[in-house]
Amino acid sequence: MSEWKAKRFWKEAGVVEEENGFGVRLDGRVVRTPAKAALIVPTRALAQAIAAEWDAQEGKIDPKTMPFTRSANAAIDKVARQQAEVVEMLAAYGDSDLICYRATSPVELVKKQAEAWDPLVDWAESVLSAKLLLVEGVVHVPQDAQAIARLKAHVEALDTWALTAFHDLVSISGSLVIGFASLNDFYPIDVLWSLSRIDETWQAEQWGSDEEAEEMAARKQYDFLHAKRFYDLSRRDRAI
């Protein structure tokens, strides 16, 4: 029977140091991913967060209440097995990065975008060595090939655990630069979330928002903030 479908059968979830990281045991039984690999993570802090999720289960196991377990499963079963493809997919965001596409009107929105995104553009040039072209409107304009190559090199330098978190930070925000800014603590993560929502916030201020849109935004925000937390835990007191 799959652990994901079983009712709780253990009394205690514990963390065990392994040869290449830290694993989680349920009364001594190894926790495995959906693909049956041993769930071994790079830090004790991350393993403890996963063990706490298992300890919190009552009755049937509910994966929706286990975000750290799900992210670790994704890292082991998916990202590690197709890392090159994930790198290519994420690096492509640099050619159409959210923060490079600017409104032409109204002047208030133009100003909000500039105030929010210009520091990120400058940071990308100074820290990531990628000078990005700003575009008026939404029609795609290719970025400089050297800038994209430098951004891709930074993505390639990420390990499996960082890349797993980075995937959500980039895909949710629509910005490769915001993803890197998140990993590097350029701004607090909640601030970076807000900066990724300048257009949506503007529209809501002008026309109001509906309940469905607010619920979707809340889910995305939760996943965005979780990705940063997963990244941070994967670096703390690094074992591998």
N, C-alpha and C positions, 0 to 999 in steps of 0.2 A: 504494500500500500504506500502511495506517495505521501511524504511528510506534509505536503501542501494540502492534502485532502483529509488527513487523519485528525482525529480528536486528540487533545492533549494527552500524552501518555507518560510524560516525564514529571519529575518533582522539581528538578533544578537544572537550569542552564548555566554552564560554566565555560570559562575561557582557558584554553590550554596552549602553551607555547609549543610550536612545531618547528621543524628544521628550517622552514622557509617563511615563517610568519606566525600567526596566531589563529587557532581554530576554535570553533564553538562545539561543545559537547552537551548532549541532553542525557543526563544520568550516565555519562560515559560514552554515549553513542555519538558518532561523528555526524554533524550536520552536513548535508550535501546539497549541491545546487540542483535545479531541475534536470540538468544534463548529467547528474550523478558524479560530478567532480567534488572533491572535498572542499568545503567552504573555508578557505584559508585567506586571511587578509593581512596586510602589511604591518598593522600596528595593534597593540593591545587596546588602545582607546576605541578603535573601530570595532574590534571584536567584542568589547564590553557593550557597546551600543547595540550590536546585533543580539547578543545574549539577553540584554534587557528586553528587546522586542519579543523574544521567545518566552521569556519569563512572564510577560504581560498577557500572553494568550490564555483565554479561557474557553473551554469547549472546543469547537472546531477552529483550526488555524485559519486566520484571515490575512492573506498577503497584503491587503490594502492598508493594514495597520502596521506593516513592517517595512518601511521605506529603506532602511539601511540594509536589510537582508536582500531586498529586491535589487538595490543598486550593486551590491556585492555580487549577486548572481549574474547581473548584466555584465559586470566587469570580467568575470571568469568565463562565462558561457558564450558571450557575444563579442565584446570588445577585444579581448585577448586573442580570439580566434580570427578576427578580421580587422586587425589594427590598421593596416595600410588603407583599407577601404574607408574606415572611419576618419582617418586623417584627411584623405582626399575630400570627403564629403564636407567636413568642417572647414577646411582651408578654402573651399569654394565660397564660403560666406564673405571672405575678405573682398571679393570682387563686386559684391553688392551690399556692402555693410550698411545697416540701418542708419548709422550716424552720418553717413556721407550724402544722404538724399534729403534735400532741404526744400521746404515749401517756399513758394514765391509770394504768397499772401495767405492770410492777412498779416500785417506787420507785427501784430502781437505774437502770432505763432512763429514767425521768422525769428523774432527776438528770443523766444523761449527755447527754440531749437539751438540757436547759436550759443546761448548761455549754458545750456546743458551739455552740448556735444562738442563744442570747440576745444574745451580742455582735454577731452578724450582723444580728439584728433591730434592735438599737440603732443599728448603723452605717447601715442602710437609712434609718432615720428622720433621722439627723443629716446624712448625706452625700447621700442620694438624695431627701430630703424626703418619704419615703413611710412613714407610720405603719401598720404591718401588724397585723392582728388575729390573735391566737393562738387555735387551735382544739384542743379536746380530742377525740381520736378521729379517724376518717378520713372522716366525712360532710362533704361540701363546704359551706362557709359563705362567701358572697361577701365579698370585701374592699371597703373603702371606695372609692367610685368615684374620688375625687380622688387617692387613693394610687395606684390603677392608672393613672390618666391621667399622673401624674408619672413613673411607671416607664416607661410607653410612650414618653414624650417622651425619656427617656434612651436608649431603644432606637433611636428614630428618629434620634438624633444620631450614631449609629455609621456610619462609612463602610463600603463594601462589604467591605473586608479585615477590619476589626474584626468586622463582622456575621457573616462566615464563621466566624471563630474562636468568636465568641459563641454561634452556633448549637450547636456541639458542647459547649461549656462548660455551657450551660443544659440541653440535651436529655439529656446524659449524667448530670448531677447531679440533674436534676429541680427546679432552683432558679434562678430569675431573679436572686435576691440573690447566690447563690454565683457566678453568672456575672459579675455586676458586680464582686464582691469580687476575682475572679481578674484582671480587667482592671486593677483599681486597686491590686493588690498589697496588699490588706488583710492577708492572711496569705500565706506561701509556698504555691505551687500544690500541693505534695504534702500540705500541711496541709489545704487546702481540699478536696482529694480525700477525705481521711480523714473530714472533717466531713460530707461528703455520704453517707458510708457508715456512719453511726452505727447505723442499724437493722440493716443486714446484718451488721455486725461483732458486734453484740449477739446476733443469732440464731446466728451461727457459734460464738460463745463458749458459748452454752447447749446447742446441739444438734450442733455440729460442722458442717463443710462438706464438700461432695463435690468431686471433681476437676473436673467440668463447670462447677460454679458458680465455682470458683477460676479456671478458664481464661477464663470470660466476664468476670469481674471484672478480670482482668489485661488483657484486650483493651480494656475500657472505660477503665481507668486509663491505658493507653498513649495512647489517643485523646484523653483529657482533657488529659494533660500536653502532647501534641503541639499541641493547639489553642492552649494558652497560648504555646508556643514560636513557633507560626506568627504569632500576634498580635504578640509582641515583635519578631520579625524584620520584620514589616510596618510597624513604627514607627521602627526604628533608622535614624538619618540620613535622615529622610523626604525624598523627592524631590518627591512630589506629594501 
